[in-house]
């Protein structure tokens, strides 16, 4: 009999690919949505990659409420808690991100413990593994210093939620194991043209909405490889009680633009070729609050190591260039590029 896995937040980018990969590997999958009105759209997106047959079911549950989680997790062998509020722009009230991230983690973990789940894998983020504006390569031993001035609400939310998970399982786990996966900036093919999240960088470059490339870079990783790492963290004995960074390689925005032009040819005609000086980006940030999120990264490589996942779990991410190209191809196919 196939094992059953609950994936929270089924309409999300990472969660969608986790569902696809679990179904491909023969698991029975449950997923949660804030509203079941999205079920048809999510089911159709999943079916575009794999036939779910009768192995995919949906439950209504919200991060900020305890309602619905016990029903969703009942009878499950594993839980992938992927659902979390996104926040890359300006957030006036940090609690908009922090409260759902922390409370959702607590609700899901307690329901999983009550249900006798073997192991829960929490999707954290490299945002919880160190600060911005240094050249130090960070790994799983690093945590974001929340006492540092100017920590973005998203970093704060991810750090608080992951800390809460480790503390809760240590105190109340009752034998349930925990592992966490910390993805860097996730790109790769999209299942839908909605909720693009981190792939907006590629989308905006393709569409010509960016006048040039700022001296900003990203440690990238492919969404399909992130899903694979979640399943390795879920099933491999040596993953219990461990954090794993999912990161493939760092690329400057100008390099991403070059890769798009090389791989897509005429379809990348709108991708900018010129750079934008740092002082212009800082000046623009005075009038565009969203830019204030990235200005501390100007000129800094901000890299993360996934050596632990590769050595301990045998994780082998695909080349970054392929992820960038596949992301662009899927955006164009879905009308979002």
N, C-alpha and C positions, 0 to 999 in steps of 0.2 A: 504493500500500500504506500502511495506517495506521501512524503512528508508535507506538512502544511506550513506556509510562511505568511505572516502578516507584514505587508509593506504599508507604512503610514504615508498619507499624502499622495495618493495615486495620480493626481493631476500634475505633479511636479516633474521637472526635467530628469533628475537623477532617479526618482522613484519609478518613473515610467520605464526607464531602461533596466532597472532592477527587476521589475515585473516581467519584462520581455525575456531577460536572461534566465530567470527562475523557471518560467514556462518552458523555455527551450531545453532546460535540463530536467524536466519532468516533474517539477514540484506543483502542488496545488497552492494557489495564491489567493489570499484575501487582501483587499486594500480599503483604505478609508478615504472618504471625501467629506468636506464640510457640508456639502449638499449633494444628494443623490441625483439632482437635476443634471449633473455633469457626467453621470455614468455612461450614457450612450456615446458621448464624445471621447471619453477616455478609452472605452472598450474598442471603439473604431480605430483610435490611434495605435493601440496595442496590436490589434488584428492586422494592421498594416505591416507588421514585422513578424508576427507569429500567430498561428491559430490557437486561441486559448481553449477551444472546445468547451467543456463544462468545468474547467479547472480555475476559473477566475470569478470571484464574487466580491460584492461591494457592501460597505457598511458606512453609515453616517456617524461621524464623530468630530468634535472640535478640540483643538489643543487646550483651550481655556476652560473646558468643562470635563468633569469625570464621566459624564453620561456617554454610553455607547462603547466605551473601550473594553469592558468585560465581555460584551457580546462579540466584539470584533476579534478578540484574542482567544476566546474559548476554543480549546482543542488544537491550538497551534503548537508546533514544535519549536519554531523560531520566530523572532520579530526583527524586522529591519525598521528602525524608527528613523525615517528620512524626513518627515514633515517638519518644517520650521519656517518662520516668517523670513522673507527675503528683504534685504535693505542695503542697497548700494548708494542711494542718494542721501539727501538731507533728511534727518529725522528730528523733528522738534522735541518730541517726548521719547526718550530712550525706552521707556516702559512699553511702548507700542511693539517693540521687538523683544525686549527682555522677558516680559511676563509670559507671552505665549510660548517662547522657547523653553523657559524654565518649567512652567506649569505643565506644558505638554509632555515634556520629558518625564516628569514625576507621575503624571496620570498614566502614561503608557507603561512605564517600568513597573509601577505597582500592580497594574492589571496583568502584566506578563508574569510577575511573581505569583500572584494569586492563581493564575492559570497553569502554573507548573512548567512554563516555557524553559527549554534547555539553555538557550543563549539569546541575548538581545544584542544587536549591533546598532550603535547610535551613529548617525551621520553628524559629525562635528564639522570642523573646517580648519584650514591652516590659519584662519583668523584667530583661533584659540592657541596658536603655537608661536607667538612672538610678535614683536612690534614692527612698525614701518620705519623706513629711513635708515637702515643699517645694511652693511654688505655681508654680515654674518650668515652663513648657511644654517638654517634652522631645521631641527629634527623633532622627534617625539618627546625628547626630554625638555623641550621648551614650552613655556606657557606664557600667554599674554599678560603683561603687568597692568592690572586694572587701576593701579594707583597713578599710572603715568598720565600726565595732562593730555587731553585731546583724543583719548581713545574713542573711536567711532562706536556708535550704539550697536552695530552689527557684530563687531569684534567682542564687545562686552557681552552681548546676548549669547553668542556661541561659547564663550569661555565660561560664563555662569552656568549655562545648561549642561555642558560637559562635566564641569566640577560637581554639579548637583547629581548627575548620573552616577559618577564613581562613589560619591558619599552615600547615596541612597542604597546602592547595591552592597556596599561594604557593611552598612548598618542593618538592612532589611532583606538582603538578597535571597536568603533561604535556599542557597545552592544554585540559584540562577547565575550563569556566567554573563559577563559583559565584555564587549570589545568596541572600540571606537575607530571610525574611519574619518580622516581629515583631508578632504579634497582641496587642492589648490583651485585656480580658476578653471571651471569645467567648460569644455567645448566639445565639438563633434556633431554628428547628425542630430537633428531635432525630430521629434515625433509629431509636433504640431507647430503652427506659426504663432501660437499664443504663449505667454509667460516665458519669453526668450531668456530673461535673466542674464547670465554671464556671457551668452553668445551674442549679445547686442554689440560688442566691440566689432565682431566680424560683420554683423548686419549693417552697422553704420559705415564701416569702411566700404563695403560693397555698394551701398546706396549713394555714396558721395556726400553724406550728411556731415562728415568731418572735413574741414577745409585743409587739414594737414595732419601729420602725425606728431604728437607730443613726445618728449623724451621720457615716456612711461613704458614699462614692460610688465610682463605677467609670467608667473610660473603656471604653465598650462598642463592640463591632463584631459584625456578623452573620457567622455561620459560612459562609453561601453567598458572601458578599463576600470572605471570607478565602480560600476555594477559588478564586474568580475571580482574586484577586491572585497566588496561587501560579502559576496558569497564565500570567498575564501576565509574571511574573518568569521563568518557564521559557522563554517563546518570544520575547519582545521583545528585539531586539539591545541596546537601551540599558540593559537591566536587568543585564547581565553585570557582576560585580564590585561590586554595590551592595546596600545594606541598605534594606528598605522596611517602615515601620511601617503596620500595618493597624489603624486606629482611627477611629471614626466620631464619637462624642460622649460627653461626661461627663454622668452623671446621678447625683444623690444617691439613696440607697435610698428615701427618702420620695417622690421623684419617680417611681421605678419602681413603687412601690406605687400611687400615684395613677393612673399610666397603665394598670395592670392593672385597677383599678376602673372606669376610664372605658371601656376597650375590652371588658371581659368582663362587666360588669354583675353580675347575681346570682351568676355563677360565681366571682366574686372576693370573695364574702361573708366569707371567713376572712382576707383580706388586712388586716393591722393598720393602724389609722389614727393611733395615737399614737406619739410619739417617745420614745426612751430617752435620758436625759441621759448625757453623756460619763462622769461620775463613776460611774454605775451600770455602764456597760460595762467600765470599768477595774476596778471591784470584782469583777464577774463573771469577768473574765479571770484573777483569782487562783485561781479554782476550776475554770475551763474553759480548759485550755491552748490550745485551738483559737482562742480569742478573742485570744490574744496576737499572732497573725499580723496581725490587722486593727487593733488599738489604735493603732499608730503612725500610721495613716491618719485617725484621728478629726479631723474638721474640715478636712482638707486635700483639695484637688481632684485632685492627682496626674494631670495631663492630658498627653496625647501628641498630636503633630501627624502627620497622614498627608498633608500637603501634597505631599511628594515623590512619593508613589505616584500621587496625583491628577494632578499636573502632568507627570511624566515618563512615566507609563504609562497615563494616561487612566482611572484607576480611579475609579469612581463608586459609593460605598456608599449603600445605601438608608437611609431615616430610622430613627433609633434606636427611635422609638415603634412602628414596624411590626415591628422585630426582637423587641422585648419581647412584643408581642401574639402574633406567630407562634410564639414560644417557648412561651408559655403555652398556646396552642391545641394545639400538638403534645404538650405534657406531659399535658394533659387527655385527649387522644385516645389516648395510650399508657398511661394509668392512673397517671401519675407526678405529677399535679398535684393 
